[in-house]
Amino acid sequence: MLEKGNPPTVEEALGCLCALQKSCNENELKRIQAELAREEKKGDRDKVRALLFQKQDLTKQILALK
């Protein structure tokens, strides 16, 4: 339920957006890691390489949101 009082600030809204983006990125990272494990088992080196780059980029994005 909404609390009565002062309306939320821009900073609070940006904080919420940042938290949502971080959560979304973390979920995507989990998906990539699972896919990476599957592709490693299959031996698809090209796909593994592409996934590693995606994982690295996503990790950087998550760290930048802290």
C-alpha distance (Angstrom), angle and dihedral (degrees) to the residues before:
residue distance angle dihedral
M1 . . .
L2 3.75 . .
E3 3.75 118.4 .
K4 3.76 118.8 -130.7
G5 3.75 115.4 -122.7
N6 3.74 136.4 64.2
P7 3.79 117.5 7.6
P8 3.78 116.0 -111.4
T9 3.78 117.0 -85.6
V10 3.77 127.2 -123.1
E11 3.80 88.3 -110.6
E12 3.82 91.0 55.7
A13 3.80 90.9 48.9
L14 3.81 91.3 49.6
G15 3.79 89.7 48.4
C16 3.79 89.9 54.1
L17 3.79 91.7 48.4
C18 3.78 90.5 49.6
A19 3.81 91.5 50.5
L20 3.81 91.2 49.4
Q21 3.81 92.1 49.0
K22 3.79 91.3 48.5
S23 3.80 91.3 49.8
C24 3.80 91.3 48.7
N25 3.81 91.3 48.9
E26 3.81 91.7 48.6
N27 3.81 90.5 52.2
E28 3.80 90.3 49.2
L29 3.81 89.6 49.0
K30 3.82 90.2 54.5
R31 3.80 89.8 50.5
I32 3.79 91.7 49.8
Q33 3.81 92.1 48.1
A34 3.81 91.0 52.1
E35 3.80 91.1 48.4
L36 3.80 89.8 46.4
A37 3.81 90.8 55.6
R38 3.81 91.2 50.0
E39 3.80 93.4 48.6
E40 3.81 92.1 47.0
K41 3.83 89.2 55.1
K42 3.81 90.1 49.6
G43 3.79 90.4 48.6
D44 3.81 95.8 -126.5
R45 3.81 98.6 154.9
D46 3.80 95.8 179.7
K47 3.80 92.4 53.0
V48 3.84 91.0 44.8
R49 3.79 90.5 51.9
A50 3.81 92.4 49.9
L51 3.81 91.1 47.8
L52 3.80 91.5 49.7
F53 3.80 89.7 55.1
Q54 3.81 90.2 48.7
K55 3.80 90.4 48.6
Q56 3.80 91.7 50.0
D57 3.81 92.6 49.1
L58 3.79 92.8 47.4
T59 3.81 92.0 47.8
K60 3.81 89.4 53.8
Q61 3.80 90.3 50.3
I62 3.81 91.7 50.5
L63 3.80 92.2 49.3
A64 3.80 90.9 48.9
L65 3.81 90.2 56.5
K66 3.80 94.1 59.8
